């Protein structure tokens, strides 16, 4: 039975990944700061699917927390076959209105933890000759809308580069680039989503299902939803001044 490690597993897209992977008969390592939520999730998944769930409490905004997870990924005696780097959060205000410490914390979780955990997983998986890494990015990474978008742009490009480095090793890397998704992400960030039409909202269940199908196919970039496939294609071919000044760049960040 394969084992998957999911960061940010206590809520939102991360929780949905855990539930769907459990249904696929993966054992799990669930990672988040909220131990109570992780214990509740663990009990539910073990009861419903008869799998083993390991709870790993870690704060990925701290280097010590990252190292705990990295060490688990590197453990040769307990191999992890699939890493889902999902942990993250957003900030409500524009860059210059935020406290720089909050900006640094967000960058640490969105970028540094992805780098550190992908390094640990990539080395271990390459040595075994199989495995998959999913880095949850965002359609925002194709835009020009603040530091969240900049961080997600890094995640997408980093994933593309790592996929090339691991080509032919049996290890795949997929950047998941969702748009607006109905989870508690926006509520926790203080983003209400006013003015976003209903058809632009994705459902987490369908998003994760499509992503896992893309992982099975070895796709490097997974963009769920027809509306975001169109939007991401347009954002990648439009002149950058239009992207910077267009309506999409003025919206709150998706995910």
N, C-alpha and C positions, 0 to 999 in steps of 0.2 A: 504494500500500500504506500503510495506517495505521500510526502509531507509538504505542506505549504506553510510559509510564514507570512503573516499579513500585519503590517503596521497600521496604526489608526483603526484597529478592528472593533473598537467599542461602539462606533456609530457610523451612520451614513454609508458611503460607498464601501468603506473598509469592512463594515459589518456585513454588507451584502456579498462581498467577495467571500467572506468566511462562511456564510450560509450556503452559497452555491458550491463552493469547493467541498464543503462537508457532504452536500448532496451527491457530489461526484465521487465520494468515498475517499477523500484526502484526509489523512490526519493533519492536525493544525497546530501551529504555534501562533497565538494571538497576542499582539503587542499593543499597549496603550498606557496612558498614565492612570486611568481610572480602573483600579483593581476590582471594585464592586461590579462594574458593568462587564468586565472581562470574565469574572467568575459566573455571573448570570448567563452570559453567552456560552461559556464552556459547558455548563450543566445542560443547557438547552440542546446544544449540538451533539453532545455525547448521548443524551437521551433519545433524540430524534433520529440519529443516523448511525449510532453504534461505533463511532470513531473515537480516537484519543485526541484530547485537546490539552495542550500545554499553555499555561498562562505565564506571560512574561511582562512584568510591569516595568516600564522604562520611559523616561522623559527624553525624547529625541532632541530637545532644545539644549541638552547638556551633553558634553563629550563623554561623560561617564555612562550615561544612558545609551548612547550610540554604541559604545564599546561592548556593553552587555549583549546587545543584539548582534553585533558583528561577531563576537565570540561564539554565539549560538549558531550562526550561519557557517562558521568555520569548523565546527565540531565534526570530525571525521566519523565518530562513532554514532552520531545521530544526524544523518544527512538531510538537508532541506532541498527538495526538488524544484520548488517554485517560490520565489520571493515576490511579494507584492508591496512595493514602496508606495504606500497610500497616505501616510500621516501628513497632515498639513492644516493650515488655517489661513484666513485672510484678515486684512485690516480695513476698517470702514473708511477712514479718512485718506486723502491724497498724501503723498510721500512727505511733503514739508510740514504737514499738520500733525504727523505722527511723531511720537517719541522715538528717537533713533534706536533706543534699546529694544523697542517693540519691533522695529524694522530688522534689526540684527537677529532677533529671535526667530522671526518668520523666515529670514534667509537661511538660518541654520537648519531649521526643520525641512524647508522645501528643497534646499540645494545640498548643504553639507551632509545631511543624513543620507540622502540618496546616493551621493558619491561614496561615502564610507561603507554603507551596507551593500551597494552594488559591487564594490571592490572585494569585500569579504566573500560574497556569494559567487561572484564571477570566478575567483580563484578556486574555490572549493568545487564548483560545478565543472569547470574546465578540467580539473584533475580527474573527476569521475567520468567525464565524457558525456554528460547529459544534464539538462536543467533548463529553467526559464526564469527570466526576470521581467516583471511588469513594473514600470515606473509611471505612476499616475501623474500626468501632466495636465494640460488644459488647452482648449482652443484659444484661450487668452494669450498663450505663448506665441501666436501668430499675429497678435495685435501690438499696439503701442499704448499701453494703459497702466503705467505705473510699475512698481517693483514686483507685484505679484505676477504680472505678465512677463517681466524680465526673468524672474526665477523659473517660471514654467517654460520659457523659451530655452533656458539652459537645460532643463530636464529633457526636453524633446531632442535637442541637438546632441546632448551627452548620450542619450539612449541610442541614437543613430550611429554615433561613433563607436560605442561599445559593441553594438551588434556587428559592426564590420570587424572589430578586433577579435570577436569570438566566432566569426564565420568559419564553418567547417569543423568546429569542436564538438558539436552536439548541443550547444547552449544557445538559446535565442534570447533576444531582448526586444520588448515591445513597449513603446510609449503610448499610453492611453490618453487621448485628448478629448475629453468630454466638453460639452457646453453646459448651459444652465441645467441643473439636475435637482429634482425635488428631494432634498435631504435637509438635515438641520444645519448644514454648513452655513447657509446664508443667515439663518437666525442667530447663530453663535457669532458671526462676524458683524451683526447689526445691519445686514443688507436685506432689505425687504423685497426687492425685485419688482417694485412698482414700474409699470410701463412695459414690462416684458410680456409679449403676447403668449397665450397658452401654448401655441404650437411650437414655441421655442424651448419648452421645458421637456427634459428627458426623464424617464423613469429609471431609477437605479437598477431594478431587476433586469430590465432589457439591456441597459448599458453594460452591466457586468457580463451578462450572457454573451452579448456580441463580442466583448473583449476576449473572453476565454476562448470563443470560437476562433478569433483572430490569432491568439497565442498558439492554438493547435495547428494553425496554418503557417506559423512562422512569420506573420506579418510584423513589420518593424513599427509602423504607426497605425494605431487603431482609432478611428474617428467614428463614434457611434451616432446614428441618427442622420437621415437624409439631409435635414436642414443644415447640420454642421459639416457634413461632407461638402455641400455646396459652398458654405461660408468659408471653410478652411482653404478650399481650392482657390476661391476668389482672393482671400487675404494673402496667399502665397504668390499670386501673379500680378496683383494690382501694384502700381507704383507706390513706394513707401510714403510719399507725401499724402496720398489719398488715404492710406491706412492710418497715418498719424492724425489726420484731421477729420476723418469720416465719423459717422454716427457710431459705428461699432466700437471705435476706440474710446468713445465717451461713456459707454455703458459700464455698469459695475462688472467686475470680473466673473466669468462663468465658473462653474463646477458644481 
